């Protein structure tokens, strides 16, 4: 008797979720959760650090000026909060600060990566060091994804088994 009501609620919920995820405020909230949930924050910080380093390395090694490269990198990271902190980094570099010093106040990038960026700045091989940072953290992200996948597979099998058992009962 309530099947029509159930499908109506499912459709309404899907519509509300879609409109929330396409709303700038909803996107900002999701991006905030990605960076602040206890289990996911480390994974997403690693992912955004790898994306930042890879994009900046490619742009900088191609001859794009650092300020322009930072602007493009911030837009391509995939998180509004990280993009805003990259914009602040860009403004601080325009004021005369070093890239590594600006990144140290950024709460979303990993400290080891910032240390490697500082070493790259001091040696004059920033693009090579950024590539090494990107390679290291991309490998770390892939390892975490494999671990997550190997953890989720048994849980899915248990859930399917329980559902089949409930249906049989």
C-alpha positions in Angstrom: 0.0 0.0 0.0 2.9 2.3 0.7 5.0 1.4 -2.3 4.0 4.5 -4.2 4.8 6.7 -1.2 8.2 4.9 -0.9 9.2 5.5 -4.5 8.1 9.2 -4.2 10.3 9.6 -1.2 13.2 7.9 -3.0 12.8 10.2 -6.0 12.4 13.3 -3.8 15.5 12.3 -1.7 17.6 11.8 -4.9 16.5 15.2 -6.3 17.3 17.0 -3.0 20.7 15.3 -2.8 21.5 16.2 -6.4 20.5 19.8 -5.9 22.5 20.0 -2.7 25.6 18.6 -4.4 25.3 21.0 -7.3 24.8 24.0 -5.0 28.0 26.0 -4.2 27.2 25.8 -0.5 26.7 22.1 -0.7 29.9 21.6 -2.6 31.8 23.6 0.0 30.3 21.5 2.8 31.2 18.2 1.1 34.7 19.5 0.5 34.9 20.5 4.1 33.8 17.0 5.2 36.5 15.4 2.9 39.2 17.3 4.7 37.9 17.0 8.3 36.3 13.6 8.7 38.7 11.5 10.8 38.9 8.5 8.5 38.9 10.2 5.2 40.9 13.4 5.9 44.3 11.7 5.7 43.4 10.1 2.4 42.1 13.3 0.8 45.0 15.4 2.1 47.4 12.9 0.5 45.4 13.0 -2.7 45.3 16.8 -2.9 49.0 17.0 -2.1 49.7 14.6 -5.0 47.5 16.5 -7.4 48.9 19.9 -6.4 52.5 18.7 -6.8 51.9 16.9 -10.1 50.0 19.9 -11.7 52.5 22.5 -10.4 55.5 20.4 -11.5 54.0 20.0 -15.0 53.2 23.7 -15.4 56.4 25.0 -13.8 58.6 22.7 -15.9 56.8 23.8 -19.0 57.9 27.4 -18.4 54.7 28.8 -16.9 55.5 31.5 -14.4 55.0 30.4 -10.8 52.1 32.7 -10.0 50.2 31.6 -13.1 51.0 28.0 -12.4 49.7 28.3 -8.8 46.4 29.8 -10.1 45.9 27.0 -12.5 47.0 24.4 -9.9 44.5 25.7 -7.4 41.7 25.5 -9.9 42.6 21.9 -10.8 43.1 20.4 -7.4 39.4 19.5 -7.0 38.5 21.1 -3.7 37.3 24.6 -3.1 38.9 25.0 0.3 42.3 23.9 -1.0 41.9 26.2 -4.0 41.3 29.1 -1.6 44.4 28.4 0.3 46.4 28.1 -2.9 45.1 31.6 -3.8 46.3 32.9 -0.4 49.7 31.3 -1.2 49.7 33.0 -4.5 49.0 36.4 -2.9 51.8 35.8 -0.3 54.3 34.9 -3.1 53.4 38.1 -4.8 54.3 39.9 -1.6 57.7 38.3 -1.7 57.5 35.1 0.4 58.9 31.7 -0.6 56.6 28.9 -1.8 57.5 26.5 1.0 57.0 29.2 3.7 53.5 29.9 2.2 52.6 26.3 2.1 53.6 25.7 5.7 50.6 27.7 6.9 48.3 25.7 4.6 46.6 23.1 6.8 45.7 20.9 3.9 49.1 19.9 2.6 51.4 17.4 4.2 54.4 18.5 6.1 56.8 16.1 4.4 55.8 17.4 1.0 56.4 21.0 2.1 59.8 20.0 3.3 60.6 18.5 0.0 59.4 21.6 -1.8 61.7 23.7 0.4 64.6 21.5 -0.5 63.7 21.9 -4.2 63.6 25.7 -3.8 67.0 25.8 -2.1 68.6 23.5 -4.7 67.0 25.3 -7.7 65.3 22.1 -8.9 61.7 22.8 -7.8 60.1 21.1 -10.7 62.1 17.9 -10.2 61.3 17.8 -6.5 57.6 18.5 -7.1 57.6 15.5 -9.5 59.2 13.3 -6.8 56.6 14.5 -4.3 53.8 13.7 -6.8 55.2 10.3 -7.5 55.5 9.4 -3.8 52.1 10.6 -2.8 50.3 9.1 -5.8 51.9 5.8 -4.9 50.6 6.3 -1.3 47.1 7.1 -2.6 47.1 4.0 -4.7 48.2 1.9 -1.7 45.5 3.3 0.5 42.9 2.7 -2.2 44.0 -1.0 -2.5 43.8 -1.4 1.3 40.3 0.2 1.3 39.2 -2.1 -1.5 40.5 -5.2 0.2 38.6 -4.1 3.4 35.3 -3.3 1.7 35.1 -6.6 -0.4 34.6 -8.9 2.6 32.0 -6.4 4.1 30.1 -6.5 0.9 30.1 -10.3 0.8 28.9 -10.4 4.4 26.1 -8.0 3.6 25.0 -10.0 0.6 25.1 -13.2 2.6 22.9 -11.6 5.3 20.4 -10.3 2.7 20.2 -13.7 1.1 19.8 -15.3 4.6 17.0 -12.9 5.5 15.2 -13.6 2.2 15.5 -17.4 2.7 14.1 -17.0 6.3 
